[in-house]
Amino acid sequence: MDLPLQTHTTPSTLSDATLSENVTVLDRGAQTFYLVGTAHVSQQSVEEVNRVIDEVQPDVVCLELCQTRYTALTDANRWRNLDIFKVIRQGKTLFLMANLAVSTYQRRLGQQLGTTPGAEMLAAAEKAKALGARVELVDRDIQVTLKRTWANISFWQKVQLVGAVINSLVTREQIEAGQVEELKHKAQLSQMMQEFAQAMPDVQVPLIDERDQYLMSKIEAAQGSKIVAVVGAGHVEGMRRYFGNKIDLGPLEVIPPRPHWVGALKWVIPLLVLAAFSIGYFKNRGKTLREMLYAWVLPNSIASAALTAVAGGKILSILAAFIGSPITSLNPLLGAGMVVGLIEAWLRKPTVQDAERINVDVDSLRGIYHNRFTRVLLVAVLSTIGSALGAWVGLSWVLSLLA
C-alpha cells in the first residue's frame, strides 16, 4: 500500500519568519522532507540554510553534491596534488581548462556578492555536524553528468557550449545580490527553466531532468523522520514532480558508449591522406606526391606552431609542434597537444606554488600566462586546436590536388 504524499510550502509547525517560499515541504507517512532551494552564490541562501536546519533539527541533511564536488569545496590541497604530466597524458587538458573557466566565473560572481560558490552547502554540512545530524551527498557524480550531457548533444551544440565556457573566462559582467535572489522566485524560475528547455533540450535532459530524478530518489532513501535537503532552486520544481515515484537509478548512472562511427571517424583523415599520397605517388611519377606532401605538412606545421607561440610556448615546444603536427595528425592514438604539452611541462617545470595559485591566477589573462601550470595547459590546448585546424586545411588542399 502506497503511503500518502502531501506537498506544501510552509508547514504550520514552523514560523513563517524561518521558512520563506524557497522552502518546499514534502510529507510521506512519518517522514518529512524540507527542500531548501538556494542560489550557489547567495549569502541569503547561506543564512536561510542555517535557520532552517536550526529550526527543523533534522536527522539527515542532504546536499546537492557528489563526492568529487564536495572534495573540490573542502580540500584546500587539491591543486597541490595535481600531476600536470598525468593530466596531459590522459588527454584532460581541455576539460581542466573548461573547469577552471567555470570556477573562475562563479568565483568572480561570488566576490561581487560577498560570498563564495557553494558556501551554502558548506554551511549546511557544518551546521549538520554541529547538531549531530548525518550528512549525505545525493547528487550524481559530476563526471557521469558531464559525459552523459556531452554524448547527448550535437556537434554544433558542443561548439556553443565551448564558446560559452570561453566567454565565462573573459566576461566582466556585473550582477547585484537582488538579481540573484529574484532568480529563486518560483514564477521567474519556472519561466527561466522553460526557456532553457526550449533553447537546449538535449542539454536540459541530462543536466537537469535526470538529476531531478536522481536527487529526489536519493533524498527519499535517507533514513530519518526529518530530512533537510539543500539543492539549487532550479531543481526544486522538477524534484516535486518525481516525489513518490519509484526511480531506477541504474540507467541514470551509465555513461553511454561512444558510437562506433565516432571512433572510426578519427581514422578518416589519416586514411584519406594516405590514399591520396598513394595516388599521387603513382600519378605523374611522384610529382603530385611532392605537391601533396607540401599541402599536408605546411598547414599542419604552421597552424600548430603558430598557436603554440600564441600560448607562449618555449622555442623547443614551438619546434616540436612544427615538426610533430603533420605526423601526429596521421596517428589517431597520439595528439600534438600531448607531445607539445609534455615537452612544455618538462621545460617549464610547474611548482607546487604554481598549483596553489591556480585559482587566483586564472582570474586574468595575465595571470594565466604568468602561472607556469596554466601556461602548460594553454600550450597543450592551443597546439591541439592548431593541429586540428591544420589537418582539415591540409586535407582539403591535398584532395584539391586530385580533382
C-alpha positions as CSV (number, residue, x, y, z in Angstrom):
1,M,0.0,0.0,0.0
2,D,1.4,3.4,-1.0
3,L,2.0,6.0,1.7
4,P,0.0,9.2,1.3
5,L,2.0,12.1,-0.2
6,Q,1.5,15.7,0.6
7,T,3.2,18.8,-0.6
8,H,3.1,22.3,0.9
9,T,5.4,25.3,1.2
10,T,5.2,26.4,4.8
11,P,4.2,23.9,7.5
12,S,2.3,25.3,10.4
13,T,4.8,23.8,12.9
14,L,7.5,26.2,11.7
15,S,7.5,30.0,11.7
16,D,7.0,32.0,8.5
17,A,10.0,34.1,9.5
18,T,12.2,31.0,9.3
19,L,10.8,29.4,6.1
20,S,10.4,31.5,3.0
21,E,8.9,30.5,-0.3
22,N,12.3,28.9,-1.1
23,V,11.5,26.1,1.3
24,T,9.2,23.3,0.0
25,V,7.9,20.6,2.4
26,L,7.0,17.1,1.3
27,D,5.3,14.6,3.6
28,R,5.4,10.8,3.3
29,G,3.9,9.0,6.2
30,A,6.2,9.5,9.2
31,Q,8.8,11.3,7.1
32,T,9.0,15.0,6.3
33,F,11.4,16.4,3.7
34,Y,12.4,20.0,3.6
35,L,13.7,21.1,0.2
36,V,15.7,24.3,0.6
37,G,16.1,26.0,-2.8
38,T,19.3,28.0,-3.0
39,A,21.5,30.1,-5.2
40,H,25.0,28.9,-5.1
41,V,26.4,32.4,-4.8
42,S,23.9,33.9,-2.4
43,Q,24.7,35.0,1.2
44,Q,21.0,35.0,1.9
45,S,20.9,31.3,1.0
46,V,23.7,30.6,3.5
47,E,21.7,32.3,6.2
48,E,18.5,30.6,5.3
49,V,20.1,27.2,5.3
50,N,21.4,27.8,8.8
51,R,18.0,29.0,10.0
52,V,16.1,26.0,8.6
53,I,18.4,23.4,10.0
54,D,18.3,25.1,13.4
55,E,14.5,25.2,13.4
56,V,13.9,21.7,12.0
57,Q,16.6,19.9,13.9
58,P,16.8,17.2,11.2
59,D,18.1,13.6,11.4
60,V,19.8,14.0,8.0
61,V,21.0,16.8,5.9
62,C,21.2,16.0,2.2
63,L,23.5,18.1,-0.1
64,E,23.3,18.6,-3.9
65,L,26.9,17.4,-4.2
66,C,28.7,14.3,-5.3
67,Q,32.0,13.2,-3.7
68,T,34.1,14.9,-6.4
69,R,32.4,18.3,-6.0
70,Y,32.4,18.0,-2.1
71,T,36.1,17.3,-2.2
72,A,36.7,20.3,-4.5
73,L,34.9,22.6,-2.0
74,T,36.6,21.2,1.1
75,D,40.1,20.1,0.0
76,A,42.4,23.1,0.1
77,N,45.3,21.0,-1.2
78,R,43.5,19.6,-4.3
79,W,45.6,21.7,-6.7
80,R,48.8,20.9,-4.8
81,N,48.2,17.2,-5.6
82,L,47.5,17.7,-9.3
83,D,50.0,16.0,-11.6
84,I,50.4,18.1,-14.8
85,F,52.1,15.2,-16.7
86,K,49.2,12.8,-15.8
87,V,46.6,15.4,-16.9
88,I,48.3,15.7,-20.3
89,R,48.8,12.0,-20.8
90,Q,45.2,11.3,-20.1
91,G,44.1,14.0,-22.5
92,K,42.2,16.0,-19.9
93,T,43.8,19.4,-20.6
94,L,40.7,20.9,-22.3
95,F,38.4,19.5,-19.6
96,L,40.5,21.0,-16.9
97,M,40.7,24.4,-18.6
98,A,36.9,24.4,-19.0
99,N,36.5,23.5,-15.3
100,L,38.8,26.4,-14.4
101,A,36.9,28.8,-16.6
102,V,33.5,27.9,-15.0
103,S,35.1,28.1,-11.5
104,T,36.6,31.5,-12.3
105,Y,33.2,32.8,-13.4
106,Q,31.5,31.6,-10.3
107,R,34.2,33.0,-8.0
108,R,34.1,36.4,-9.7
109,L,30.3,36.4,-9.2
110,G,30.8,35.4,-5.5
111,Q,33.3,38.1,-5.0
112,Q,30.8,40.7,-6.3
113,L,28.2,39.4,-3.9
114,G,30.4,38.9,-0.9
115,T,30.3,35.1,-0.7
116,T,32.0,32.0,-2.3
117,P,30.4,29.5,-4.6
118,G,28.9,26.6,-2.7
119,A,29.1,28.4,0.6
120,E,25.5,27.3,1.5
121,M,26.5,23.7,1.0
122,L,29.5,24.0,3.3
123,A,27.3,25.9,5.8
124,A,24.7,23.1,5.8
125,A,27.4,20.5,6.3
126,E,28.9,22.3,9.2
127,K,25.6,23.0,10.8
128,A,24.5,19.4,10.5
129,K,27.7,18.1,12.1
130,A,27.3,20.6,14.9
131,L,23.8,19.2,15.6
132,G,24.9,15.6,15.2
133,A,22.8,15.1,12.1
134,R,24.1,12.8,9.3
135,V,25.4,14.5,6.1
136,E,24.6,12.7,2.8
137,L,25.8,13.6,-0.7
138,V,22.9,12.9,-3.0
139,D,23.9,14.2,-6.4
140,R,25.1,12.1,-9.4
141,D,28.8,12.1,-10.0
142,I,29.8,15.1,-11.9
143,Q,31.9,13.1,-14.4
144,V,28.8,11.0,-15.3
145,T,26.6,14.0,-15.7
146,L,29.1,15.8,-18.0
147,K,29.8,12.7,-20.1
148,R,26.0,12.0,-20.5
149,T,25.5,15.6,-21.4
150,W,28.3,15.7,-23.9
151,A,27.1,12.4,-25.5
152,N,23.6,13.8,-25.8
153,I,24.3,16.9,-27.8
154,S,25.2,17.6,-31.4
155,F,28.5,18.9,-32.8
156,W,27.0,22.5,-33.1
157,Q,25.8,22.4,-29.5
158,K,29.3,21.3,-28.4
159,V,30.7,24.4,-30.2
160,Q,28.1,26.6,-28.5
161,L,29.0,25.2,-25.0
162,V,32.7,25.6,-25.6
163,G,32.0,29.2,-26.7
164,A,30.0,29.8,-23.5
165,V,32.9,28.4,-21.4
166,I,35.4,30.7,-23.1
167,N,33.1,33.7,-22.7
168,S,32.8,33.0,-19.0
169,L,36.5,33.2,-18.7
170,V,36.8,36.7,-20.2
171,T,33.4,38.3,-19.2
172,R,33.3,41.0,-16.6
173,E,29.6,41.2,-16.3
174,Q,28.3,42.8,-13.1
175,I,25.4,41.4,-11.1
176,E,23.8,42.5,-7.9
177,A,22.6,40.4,-4.9
178,G,19.0,41.4,-5.6
179,Q,19.1,39.9,-9.1
180,V,20.4,36.6,-7.7
181,E,17.6,36.5,-5.1
182,E,15.0,37.2,-7.8
183,L,16.1,34.1,-9.7
184,K,15.0,32.0,-6.7
185,H,11.4,33.1,-7.1
186,K,9.2,30.3,-8.3
187,A,7.5,32.2,-11.2
188,Q,10.8,33.5,-12.6
189,L,12.5,30.2,-12.1
190,S,9.7,28.4,-14.0
191,Q,9.9,30.7,-16.9
192,M,13.7,30.5,-17.0
193,M,13.7,26.7,-16.9
194,Q,11.1,26.6,-19.7
195,E,13.2,28.9,-21.9
196,F,16.3,26.8,-21.2
197,A,14.4,23.6,-22.1
198,Q,13.3,25.1,-25.4
199,A,16.7,26.5,-26.3
200,M,18.8,23.4,-25.4
201,P,16.5,20.4,-24.8
202,D,19.4,18.0,-25.3
203,V,21.4,19.6,-22.6
204,Q,18.4,20.1,-20.3
205,V,17.6,16.4,-20.1
206,P,20.9,15.0,-18.7
207,L,21.9,18.2,-16.8
208,I,18.5,19.0,-15.2
209,D,15.8,16.4,-15.6
210,E,17.9,13.3,-14.9
211,R,19.4,14.9,-11.8
212,D,16.0,16.0,-10.6
213,Q,15.1,12.3,-10.6
214,Y,18.4,11.2,-9.1
215,L,18.3,13.8,-6.3
216,M,14.7,13.1,-5.3
217,S,15.3,9.3,-5.2
218,K,18.4,9.6,-3.1
219,I,16.8,12.1,-0.7
220,E,13.7,9.8,-0.3
221,A,16.1,6.9,0.5
222,A,17.5,8.8,3.5
223,Q,16.8,7.3,6.9
224,G,15.1,9.6,9.4
225,S,11.9,11.3,10.2
226,K,13.1,14.8,9.3
227,I,15.3,15.4,6.3
228,V,16.6,18.7,5.1
229,A,17.8,18.8,1.5
230,V,19.9,21.7,0.3
231,V,19.6,22.0,-3.5
232,G,19.8,24.6,-6.3
233,A,16.4,26.4,-6.6
234,G,16.2,25.4,-10.3
235,H,15.8,21.7,-9.2
236,V,13.0,22.0,-6.7
237,E,10.0,22.1,-9.1
238,G,11.3,19.1,-11.1
239,M,12.1,17.2,-7.9
240,R,8.5,17.7,-6.7
241,R,7.2,16.0,-9.8
242,Y,9.2,12.9,-9.1
243,F,8.4,12.8,-5.4
244,G,6.9,9.3,-4.5
245,N,7.8,7.7,-7.8
246,K,10.0,4.6,-8.0
247,I,13.1,5.6,-10.0
248,D,15.6,3.1,-11.3
249,L,18.9,4.9,-10.8
250,G,21.0,2.3,-12.8
251,P,20.3,3.7,-16.2
252,L,21.0,7.2,-15.0
253,E,24.5,6.2,-13.8
254,V,25.6,4.7,-17.1
255,I,28.0,6.5,-19.3
256,P,26.8,6.0,-22.9
257,P,29.3,4.2,-25.1
258,R,30.7,6.2,-27.9
259,P,29.2,5.2,-31.2
260,H,31.4,3.1,-33.4
261,W,31.3,5.6,-36.2
262,V,32.8,8.2,-33.9
263,G,35.7,6.0,-33.1
264,A,36.1,5.3,-36.8
265,L,35.9,9.0,-37.7
266,K,39.3,9.7,-36.3
267,W,40.8,7.3,-38.8
268,V,39.1,9.1,-41.8
269,I,41.6,11.9,-42.2
270,P,44.7,9.6,-42.0
271,L,43.2,7.1,-44.4
272,L,42.1,9.8,-46.9
273,V,45.6,11.5,-46.8
274,L,47.5,8.2,-47.2
275,A,45.2,7.2,-50.0
276,A,45.8,10.5,-51.7
277,F,49.6,10.1,-51.2
278,S,49.4,6.7,-52.9
279,I,47.6,8.1,-55.9
280,G,50.0,10.9,-56.1
281,Y,52.9,8.6,-56.0
282,F,51.7,6.6,-59.0
283,K,50.5,9.7,-60.9
284,N,53.0,11.8,-62.8
285,R,55.9,9.8,-61.4
286,G,55.8,11.3,-57.9
287,K,55.4,15.0,-58.9
288,T,51.9,15.1,-57.5
289,L,53.1,13.3,-54.3
290,R,55.6,16.1,-53.6
291,E,52.9,18.7,-54.0
292,M,50.6,16.8,-51.7
293,L,53.4,16.5,-49.0
294,Y,53.8,20.3,-49.1
295,A,50.0,20.7,-49.0
296,W,49.7,18.4,-45.9
297,V,52.8,19.5,-44.0
298,L,52.7,23.3,-44.3
299,P,49.1,23.9,-42.8
300,N,49.7,21.4,-40.1
301,S,53.1,22.7,-39.1
302,I,52.3,26.4,-39.4
303,A,48.9,26.3,-37.6
304,S,50.1,24.2,-34.6
305,A,53.4,26.1,-34.2
306,A,51.6,29.5,-34.5
307,L,49.0,28.7,-31.8
308,T,51.7,27.2,-29.6
309,A,53.6,30.5,-29.9
310,V,50.4,32.4,-29.2
311,A,50.1,30.3,-26.0
312,G,53.6,31.4,-25.0
313,G,55.3,28.1,-25.6
314,K,59.0,27.7,-25.3
315,I,61.1,27.6,-28.5
316,L,61.5,23.9,-28.3
317,S,57.8,23.4,-27.8
318,I,57.1,25.5,-30.9
319,L,59.6,23.5,-32.9
320,A,58.0,20.2,-31.6
321,A,54.6,21.5,-32.8
322,F,56.0,22.4,-36.2
323,I,57.7,19.0,-36.7
324,G,55.2,16.8,-34.9
325,S,51.8,18.1,-36.0
326,P,51.9,16.6,-39.6
327,I,52.9,13.3,-38.0
328,T,50.5,13.2,-35.1
329,S,47.6,14.2,-37.3
330,L,48.2,10.9,-39.1
331,N,48.2,9.0,-35.9
332,P,44.8,8.9,-34.1
333,L,46.4,7.4,-31.0
334,L,48.8,10.4,-30.4
335,G,47.8,14.1,-30.4
336,A,50.1,17.0,-31.0
337,G,48.9,18.6,-27.7
338,M,50.1,15.6,-25.8
339,V,53.6,15.7,-27.3
340,V,53.9,19.5,-27.1
341,G,52.3,19.7,-23.7
342,L,54.7,17.2,-22.1
343,I,57.7,19.0,-23.6
344,E,56.4,22.3,-22.3
345,A,55.8,20.8,-18.8
346,W,59.3,19.3,-18.8
347,L,60.9,22.7,-19.8
348,R,58.7,24.9,-17.6
349,K,58.6,22.7,-14.6
350,P,55.5,23.9,-12.7
351,T,55.9,24.1,-9.0
352,V,53.7,23.4,-6.1
353,Q,53.4,27.1,-5.6
354,D,52.1,27.5,-9.2
355,A,49.5,24.8,-8.5
356,E,48.4,26.5,-5.3
357,R,47.9,29.8,-7.1
358,I,45.8,28.4,-9.9
359,N,42.5,29.7,-8.5
360,V,44.0,33.2,-8.2
361,D,45.9,33.4,-11.4
362,V,43.1,32.2,-13.7
363,D,41.2,35.3,-12.9
364,S,43.1,37.2,-15.5
365,L,44.8,36.5,-18.9
366,R,48.0,37.9,-17.5
367,G,47.8,35.5,-14.5
368,I,47.2,32.5,-16.8
369,Y,50.3,33.4,-18.8
370,H,52.3,34.1,-15.6
371,N,51.4,30.8,-13.9
372,R,53.6,28.0,-15.2
373,F,50.9,25.4,-14.6
374,T,48.2,27.1,-16.5
375,R,50.7,28.2,-19.2
376,V,51.4,24.5,-19.9
377,L,47.7,23.7,-20.1
378,L,47.2,26.6,-22.5
379,V,50.1,25.4,-24.7
380,A,48.7,21.9,-24.8
381,V,45.2,23.0,-25.7
382,L,46.2,25.6,-28.4
383,S,48.7,23.3,-30.0
384,T,45.9,20.7,-30.3
385,I,43.5,23.2,-31.8
386,G,46.1,24.4,-34.2
387,S,46.9,20.8,-35.3
388,A,43.3,20.0,-35.8
389,L,42.7,23.2,-37.9
390,G,45.9,22.5,-39.9
391,A,44.8,18.9,-40.6
392,W,41.4,20.0,-42.0
393,V,43.1,22.6,-44.2
394,G,45.8,20.2,-45.3
395,L,43.2,17.5,-46.1
396,S,41.2,19.9,-48.3
397,W,44.4,21.1,-50.1
398,V,45.5,17.5,-50.7
399,L,42.2,16.4,-52.1
400,S,42.0,19.5,-54.3
401,L,45.2,18.4,-56.0
402,L,43.5,15.2,-57.1
403,A,40.5,17.0,-58.5
